[in-house]
Amino acid sequence: MLDIFLKTLPFFGIIGLGYLAGRRGFFTPEATAYLTKFVFFFALSAMLFNFAANLSLSDIFDPGFVGAYLWGCGVVYLLATAVAFWRGLSVAEAAIEAQVAIIGNVGFLGIPMLVLLLGEAAAGPMLMVLATDLIVFSSLIVILITGSRDGRMSLGVFKTVGLGLLKNPMIVSIVLGLMWSYSGRELYAPVNEFLSLLGAAATPGALFAIGASLAGKSAERIEVAAWLSFCKLVLHPLSVALAALVLFPVEPFAAVVMISASALPVAGNVYMLAQYYNVAPARVSAAILVTTAVSIVTVSLVIGWLSPLS
């Protein structure tokens, strides 16, 4: 367990460095926004393309894996939604809280960290988790918030969702990588070197950007943040573990990756959605801050618990 904690510590150390740079004003919010854009559109996209280009469709899409993950997420999603309605919240607020309860920082933190900790074989399952989060849950929250405000579901909502997916560089990178893999061609040496060099910037850049972005967040509504953090860091991995290990048994290594991914702290893009739609951004901000701080310990505990299975 200590060995795993020491391996994860450098990742959180870079997050801490970014946080300090943001708090001290050395890295301004504008600088953080541009760094995030660089990572999102260039470095991370290169990394994802490289992973996908060396995998087959069967490595990235396994119906049993996706089904188990959706079941595990669905249980916690419905629970968080039910508690939100019990507290008298609107559909939009309930949708945001449910999103916080199940969407981890897979792209910026999970893929770089878990591929390094668990090996290159973790890339396929991690891409499956990322694609499921983006296609299913990121679409669902837009549909629920927009539909609740309009009072009905319209074709315009689905058009917005579809265009959002087509413009998402992570989805585009994975699809293009798979298309290249399907062609059966090796990546040309200069292209491979270019992608490797650019993709190598994704891990430190993403971690630093996470930390710098946390510097502008506050822990308001701490009691709600505590509940949502409990959902994300405890209930979510437990529910996914129940699905992957008991109800819909998944191949052991893939199950380890899936459960580890579900133990990650709340993703920053949930805050971006909350801010864009002006739905409980302070609540989401607090949950991101709390889960990122606590996950320094909990992620190591989960991976240590799972290591005998892999």
DAURUR-V109428 format. One line per field, one symbol per residue. psi: psi as a letter, one per 20 degrees, with the letter a starting at -180 (. if undefined). Layout:
psi=???
//
This chain:
psi=ghggghhhghghghghghgghghijhorhgggghgggggghfghggggggghijrrhhhhoohgggggghggghghghghgghghhjkrrgghhgghhghiiormgghggggghhggirhiigghhhggghggggfhhgghggggghhhijrprhhghgggghgghiohgggggghghggghhjqqpqghgggghggghhigghgggghgghhhhjqqlrlhhghgghhgggifhghgghggghhggmpqpgghgggggghijqrpqhihhgggggilolhhgggghggghgghihghgggghhhihhh.
//
